[in-house]
Amino acid sequence: MDFFQSQDAARRNTTRLVIFFGLAVLSLIAITNLLVMLLFGFLKTSEEVVTLSVIAAQFDWQVFFTIGALVSLVIFGGSAYKTMALSGGGSAVAESLGGRLISQSTSDLHERKALNVVEEVAIASGLPVPPVYLLEGEEGINAFAAGYTPGNAVIGLTRGTTAYLSRDELQGVIAHEFSHVLHGDMRLNIRLIGILHGILLIGLIGYYILRTVRGRSSKNAGPILGLGLGLLVIGYTGTFFGNLIKASVSRQREFLADASAVQFTRNNEGIAGALKKIGGYAQGSELLSPQAPSMSHAYFSNGVSSFMQSIFATHPPLDGRIKRIQPPWDGGFVPVARGAH
């Protein structure tokens, strides 16, 4: 595996997707703006033939920029609020998932192995050694990195990860999570989630308008109802497609983290072996915590299963990841017997 080439490809793809995401947000602002202008008479469309020249002649740029500023304020104000809410330290995230801080004085062999490996990978990646949390009741093979900056990041490991993986496999998983910390993936994901929340606010405002105005009779009821319906459609459609783009960004960052794990460990067998065990384990990488869906983008492998998983999957398929790490792979997974600690 040429991990430098794989990293460059993942970064390029991420950049394209983030630019596309930004253009989509600007398009939503423009569409919302035009909707308001049409419904409230700022654009006259009563002529027999509506052409671009007719619209341009009557276009009021002052109104356009005013409405655009208000729509932008809703999106980015909602985004800022959500980003601040999600930007706390990683320890809060780990504890919300039921994690327990592993003590440096632990005598448990699995926990001691995990602490040692985290220290080794921290040295290899040039990052501070983060606290390590254990998700005691989770038998699925999974891990996560949480935290807005390397200074407040933590590594979380499930009991299944520490129990069923060899040292090399555990090293590959932890190196993958260190890549997320090093490349600011948590920060990127939180910003995308924040903007999606701002877009969703447009739909919620439309829903509130419909509920408030419905049943009232006045000369302005028609345009206001049209505005509510339009905002509802724009907000929820934008959120749907925004989530598709966010999921695509997340999948590219997973490829980048896989390549970085090989770079840090100089061993593609470890991370590939961990992925093969997930594929051969009945519970796979699924997490049972009720809070698990809120951090779906942060896990080593898919932690949540749903009927929309194929559309909004935050991780590439296991076989696709293994093939990139080990092109000669024969397609076989490694069986894991639950309880064989």
C-alpha positions in Angstrom: 0.0 0.0 0.0 1.3 3.4 -1.0 0.0 5.3 2.0 1.2 8.7 0.9 -0.6 8.4 -2.4 -3.8 7.2 -0.6 -3.6 10.1 1.8 -3.2 12.6 -1.0 -6.2 11.1 -2.9 -8.4 11.2 0.3 -7.4 14.9 1.0 -8.2 15.9 -2.6 -11.6 14.2 -2.5 -12.4 15.8 0.8 -11.6 19.3 -0.5 -13.9 18.8 -3.5 -16.7 17.6 -1.3 -16.3 20.5 1.2 -16.3 23.0 -1.7 -19.4 21.3 -3.0 -21.0 21.5 0.4 -20.3 25.3 0.6 -21.7 25.8 -2.9 -24.9 23.9 -1.9 -25.3 26.2 1.2 -24.9 29.3 -1.0 -27.5 27.9 -3.4 -30.0 27.3 -0.6 -29.5 30.9 0.5 -30.2 32.2 -3.1 -33.2 29.9 -3.6 -34.7 31.0 -0.2 -34.1 34.6 -1.2 -35.8 34.3 -4.6 -38.8 32.5 -3.0 -39.3 35.4 -0.6 -39.0 38.0 -3.3 -41.4 36.2 -5.6 -44.1 35.6 -2.9 -44.1 39.2 -1.6 -44.0 41.0 -4.9 -40.4 42.1 -5.1 -40.2 40.2 -8.4 -43.1 40.8 -10.8 -43.9 37.8 -13.0 -47.3 39.0 -14.4 -45.8 39.7 -17.9 -46.8 37.3 -20.7 -43.2 36.2 -21.2 -40.8 36.1 -18.2 -37.2 36.3 -19.4 -33.9 36.9 -17.7 -33.8 40.4 -19.1 -37.2 41.2 -17.6 -36.3 39.8 -14.2 -32.9 41.7 -14.3 -34.6 45.0 -15.2 -36.9 44.8 -12.1 -34.4 43.1 -9.7 -33.9 44.9 -6.4 -30.4 44.1 -5.3 -30.9 45.9 -2.0 -33.8 43.7 -1.1 -31.9 40.6 -2.3 -28.9 41.3 -0.1 -31.1 42.2 2.9 -33.0 38.9 2.7 -29.8 37.0 1.9 -28.2 38.5 5.1 -31.2 37.4 7.2 -31.2 33.9 5.7 -27.4 33.7 6.3 -27.9 34.8 9.8 -30.3 32.0 10.5 -28.0 29.3 9.0 -24.8 30.5 10.5 -26.3 31.5 13.8 -27.8 28.1 14.1 -24.5 26.6 13.0 -22.5 28.5 15.6 -24.9 27.5 18.4 -24.7 23.8 17.4 -20.9 23.9 17.0 -20.4 25.5 20.4 -22.6 22.7 21.9 -20.5 20.0 20.4 -17.1 21.5 20.9 -16.5 20.4 24.5 -13.8 18.1 25.6 -13.6 14.5 24.5 -14.1 13.2 28.0 -17.7 14.4 28.0 -18.4 12.5 24.8 -16.7 9.3 26.2 -18.7 9.5 29.4 -22.0 10.0 27.5 -21.3 6.7 25.8 -20.8 5.0 29.1 -17.0 5.2 29.0 -14.8 4.8 32.1 -11.3 6.4 32.3 -8.6 3.7 32.4 -6.4 4.4 35.3 -2.6 4.5 34.8 -2.3 2.1 37.7 -4.7 -0.6 36.3 -3.7 -4.2 36.7 -6.0 -5.5 34.0 -3.9 -7.0 31.2 -6.2 -5.8 28.4 -6.3 -2.3 29.8 -2.6 -2.2 30.4 -2.0 -3.3 26.8 -4.3 -0.5 25.5 -2.5 2.2 27.5 0.9 1.0 26.3 -0.2 1.0 22.7 -1.7 4.5 23.0 1.6 5.8 24.3 3.5 4.1 21.4 1.2 5.5 18.7 1.3 9.0 20.4 5.1 8.9 20.0 4.9 7.7 16.4 2.4 10.4 15.4 4.0 13.3 17.4 0.8 14.0 19.4 0.3 14.3 23.2 -0.8 11.0 25.0 -4.6 11.3 25.4 -6.7 9.8 28.2 -8.1 6.4 27.3 -11.7 5.4 28.0 -13.1 1.9 28.1 -16.7 1.2 27.1 -17.1 -1.6 29.5 -20.5 -3.0 28.4 -19.8 -2.9 24.6 -18.7 -6.2 23.1 -18.6 -4.9 19.6 -15.2 -4.3 18.1 -15.0 -0.5 17.8 -13.1 2.6 18.9 -13.4 6.4 18.6 -11.5 9.6 19.0 -13.4 12.6 20.5 -12.3 16.1 21.2 -12.2 19.4 19.3 -8.4 19.8 19.5 -5.5 17.5 20.2 -5.3 19.0 23.7 -8.7 17.9 24.8 -8.9 14.7 22.7 -9.5 11.2 24.2 -9.4 7.7 22.8 -12.3 5.4 23.5 -12.1 1.6 23.1 -14.9 -1.0 23.5 -14.3 -4.0 25.7 -14.6 -6.1 22.5 -11.7 -4.2 21.0 -9.3 -4.7 23.9 -10.3 -8.4 24.3 -10.6 -9.7 20.8 -7.8 -7.9 19.0 -4.1 -8.8 19.0 -1.5 -6.1 20.0 -0.8 -5.4 16.3 -4.5 -5.2 15.4 -5.1 -2.9 18.4 -2.2 -0.7 17.4 -3.7 -0.4 13.9 -7.1 0.7 15.3 -5.5 3.2 17.7 -3.3 4.6 15.0 -6.4 5.1 12.8 -8.0 7.1 15.6 -4.9 9.2 16.1 -5.1 10.2 12.5 -8.5 11.6 13.1 -7.0 13.7 15.9 -4.0 14.8 13.9 -6.0 15.8 10.8 -8.7 17.6 12.6 -11.5 15.3 11.5 -13.6 15.9 14.6 -13.4 19.6 14.0 -14.4 19.2 10.4 -17.3 16.9 11.2 -18.6 19.2 14.0 -18.5 22.2 11.6 -20.5 20.3 8.9 -23.0 19.1 11.6 -23.3 22.7 12.7 -24.1 24.0 9.2 -26.6 21.2 8.7 -28.3 22.3 11.9 -28.5 25.8 10.5 -30.1 24.5 7.3 -32.6 22.5 9.3 -33.6 25.7 11.1 -34.9 27.0 7.8 -37.3 24.0 7.5 -38.3 24.4 11.2 -39.1 28.0 10.6 -41.3 27.0 7.6 -43.1 24.4 9.8 -43.7 27.0 12.5 -45.1 29.5 9.9 -47.5 26.8 8.5 -48.8 25.9 12.0 -49.2 29.5 13.0 -51.0 30.8 9.8 -53.0 27.7 8.9 -56.8 28.3 9.2 -56.5 32.1 9.2 -58.1 34.2 6.5 -56.5 37.4 5.4 -55.2 38.8 2.1 -51.6 38.0 3.2 -52.4 34.4 4.2 -51.6 33.0 0.7 -48.0 34.4 0.4 -47.3 33.6 4.0 -48.5 30.0 3.6 -46.5 29.7 0.4 -43.4 31.0 2.3 -43.9 28.4 5.1 -44.3 25.6 2.6 -41.3 26.7 0.6 -39.1 27.1 3.6 -40.1 23.6 4.8 -39.2 22.0 1.5 -36.0 24.0 1.1 -34.9 23.2 4.7 -35.6 19.5 4.7 -34.4 18.9 1.2 -31.2 20.8 2.0 -30.7 18.8 5.1 -31.1 15.5 3.2 -28.6 16.3 0.5 -26.3 18.0 3.1 -26.2 14.8 5.0 -25.3 12.8 1.9 -22.3 15.1 1.3 -21.3 15.0 5.0 -21.4 11.2 4.8 -19.2 11.2 1.7 -16.7 13.5 3.5 -16.6 11.1 6.5 -15.9 8.1 4.2 -13.0 9.9 2.6 -11.6 10.8 6.1 -11.8 7.1 7.0 -9.7 6.2 4.0 -7.2 8.9 5.0 -7.1 7.5 8.6 -6.6 4.0 7.3 -3.6 5.1 5.2 -2.2 7.1 8.1 -2.5 4.1 10.4 -0.3 2.2 8.1 2.2 5.1 8.0 2.3 5.4 11.8 2.7 1.6 12.4 4.6 0.7 9.2 2.4 -2.4 9.2 -0.7 -3.0 7.1 -1.4 -6.4 8.7 -2.6 -4.9 12.0 -5.4 -2.6 10.8 -6.4 -5.1 8.1 -6.6 -7.9 10.7 -8.9 -5.8 12.9 -11.2 -5.1 9.9 -11.3 -8.8 9.0 -12.2 -9.7 12.6 -15.1 -7.2 12.6 -16.3 -8.8 9.4 -16.1 -12.3 11.0 -17.7 -11.4 14.3 -21.5 -11.8 14.8 -21.8 -8.4 16.6 -19.4 -6.7 14.3 -18.7 -3.2 15.4 -22.2 -2.3 16.6 -22.6 -0.3 19.8 -25.5 -0.7 22.1 -25.5 2.7 23.9 -28.6 4.9 23.2 -26.1 7.8 22.5 -24.2 5.9 19.9 -26.0 7.4 16.8 -24.9 11.0 17.8 -21.2 10.0 17.3 -21.6 7.7 14.3 -19.0 9.7 12.3 -16.3 9.2 15.0 -16.1 5.4 15.2 -13.4 3.2 13.7 -16.2 1.2 12.0 -19.9 1.5 11.6 -21.3 1.6 15.1 -25.0 2.0 14.3 -27.2 -0.1 11.9 -30.3 1.4 10.3 -32.4 1.0 7.1 -30.8 4.3 5.8 -27.3 3.1 6.5 -26.4 2.4 2.9 -27.4 6.0 2.0 -25.9 7.9 4.9 -23.1 5.5 5.8 -20.3 7.4 7.5 -17.8 4.6 6.8 -16.8 2.7 3.6 -17.7 -1.0 3.4 -15.3 -3.3 5.2 -14.2 -5.1 2.0 -13.5 -1.8 0.3 -11.3 -0.6 3.2 -9.4 -3.9 3.4 -8.8 -4.0 -0.4 -7.2 -0.6 -0.3 -4.9 -1.7 2.6 -4.2 -5.2 1.2 -4.9 -5.3 -2.5 -4.2 -9.1 -2.7 -6.8 -9.9 0.0 -8.8 -13.1 -0.8 -12.1 -11.8 0.7 -12.0 -14.0 3.8 -12.9 -12.7 7.2 -11.5 -14.0 10.5 -14.1 -15.7 12.8 -14.4 -14.3 16.3 -16.0 -16.4 19.1 -17.9 -14.1 21.5 -16.8 -14.5 25.1 -13.4 -15.9 24.2 -11.5 -13.2 26.0 
